Amino acid sequence: MNSQSPHRNDMQPLTKTKLALALTVALNFPTLSFAEVELPSIDVVGKGEQAIAKLPGAVAIITKEDLALRQPLSVQDALKAVPGVVVREEEGYGFIPNIGMRGLNPNRSQKLLVLEDGVPVAPGLFLANESYYSPRIERMESIEVLKGAAGLRYGPTTIGGVINYKTKKIEEGVKVTGKVGSHGYTLLGLDAGGTAASGEAIGGISLVTSKGDGFRNNGFDMNDIVIKGGMAIGDKQWISAKFSHYDNKINTSYVGLRPNEYRNNPTKNPAPNDYFLTERNAFDLNHELEINADMKLKTLVYWSQLDRDYWRRDIAARSANGTTFQPCNGTVNCMTGRNRSFVMAGIDSRLFVNFNGFGIKNEAEIGIRLHSDSLSSKTISSRTDPNARSGALTGDETQKAQGIAFYGQNRFLITETLATTVGLRIESYEQERKNELSGVSGKSSSVEVMPGLGLTWQAMPQAQLFAGAYKGFSPAMVATAISAGGVDQQLDAERSVNLELGVRGAANRWRYEATVFQMDFANQIVPQSESGGVGATVTNAGETINRGIEGALGFDIGAGWSVATNATYMPTAKYNNTKIVGGIDRNGNRLPYAPELTANMAVNYKTGGLMTGLSASHVSGQFVDPENTVAENTDGRRGEIPAYTTFNLNAQYSISKQWRVFGAVRNLFDRKYIASRNPDGIFPGVERNFEVGMSYKF
């Protein structure tokens, strides 16, 4: 099975007595025994090489050690080092992540399914898959990136892949972490864990509070709290629960710099009155029942509410020198709040069965998921206050969606070295949109059938071949599927046929993986929201195709030295049929934010308690619009983004088992570059910055 038990890794039953013994011993030897207890959860990849070897697709895992060495600023920053990933920076700290995969537009991470401990992070799967929120890297144990047919197990919007953030395990004791850095950056973290007197339950808390002036004078004030715990119920059942709270006040905007502002003052905040205010609360409950040695049932219940208020000054004009905002003199709307409240809930239950059939061993997974989304979206405008948080109600609509999914997968172990996996997912969903001011409403519904086929072959101890083919699917979001007038726009869902062929393995000091891939879209929907960039429309963009190769290579030089490198080369990422918009045929044009080459390289050194590394990241040139405009236009919203390369230097030293100190310098050589021209203007890459800190475990 691809899942991990909350008990021992050898998958043998762990009785209530043994669990109590492990926890009791943990009180005296926390680093040895306490960590053996794992809370039940829906796993994406699982642990160890055997879990990866079962997956017929490319896999990347950012381990706990990787995070400690790289010291990324955010989960988005950590993912930059994964083959195939493209990141579009916005406010600099990754609070509003824009993550793309294999040439798919990174706008609000809409082409990926992003999970935390197996639970969706986006505010809604069928209303809005935009990542308005991102959990903080400081409370993560590891990150899993899954590509290929195995992603069908987890839901829609898996065309680009699945990213799963795994929160830290509960550890006995208390650890305090402090950081300071450039631009007034400060962070305080607290991790604490313990056991019940009976030794049959564990619980812990992880808290992160941080603030700073921002890289472009766009300050923030953030809090992120997670409380989780679990216990055994008898000998063969386990239950765990997790509550998380996040709030952040960010002085950021859709408005970027204009060309002359970028040249003369790249750290300027062009919209100092604009604020992105978020608050998110979430609750997850996991239950696991071991029916017998070859059968287990896992059930996840999840709920979240995300409130996102985006207060932005209304724009009057744009020029090369800057942005002019509407005057707050009572004549026109000058400050508008686009305020949204999302509620998402669902239940996901999966049965795992090992059995003998068809003359061979089999591993099966059967699941059902019920899911619902709801959204209240209000537009509030003021004509007199550039810092307004109230005003006239100028827009009010609600959106709802319900879905039911059935999933089945069987892995046929044909021989000890050859296995094939067949999977099928069926998603049925309904969407509804209503204008609460006019009473106009509309509905849309769809059923999607997504098959997948995968193969793994351990050709030799040093090499495993894998291949996969599956149908990718992403639903049209409600704001695009149903017009403001309540009309079903008859937008096809995004559908693609995805193919992968690769090899991975290890030999002596070498570790490697190489994959060729193709994503052939029958239809791709051009984003309609302003965050998608200027010129975005509500339309079926038609056929597109992405083809490329990605690879990763690691080598242990010896004497503490090691090298790791990866690259993605994508010669084809284009519109693949006639599509005339504004009199221009986009056929053959390159897709926006689809660089031909991304590459990363790191040289690391470890000795005793010291770990240090120097890394480089390269992104080739990118177009930002479907017309592939090369020359920069007057207001900076169009024009090619030149290639850039940045370097980071990291180091950490464990003084003792309790004390650890660390530091990082990012963009070491202070490379000035454009990271994005969307949503509205030039967003510079983060200039050279530093961070130092220490942690102490009691």
PyMOL commands that set and color helices and strands:
alter all, ss='L'
color gray80, all
select helices_A, chain A and resi 16-26+34-36+48-53+64-70+75-79+107-109+137-139+149-154+259-264+478-481+530-532
alter helices_A, ss='H'
color red, helices_A
select strands_A, chain A and resi 59-62+85-87+99-101+113-116+119-120+140-146+162-167+173-181+185-195+201-212+220-232+237-250+275-292+295-313+315-319+322-325+335-357+360-382+392-413+418-435+441-460+463-474+494-507+510-523+525-526+539-540+544-558+561-575+580-581+584-585+597-607+610-619+644-654+659-666+674-676+683-684+689-697
alter strands_A, ss='S'
color yellow, strands_A
deselect
rebuild
show_as cartoon
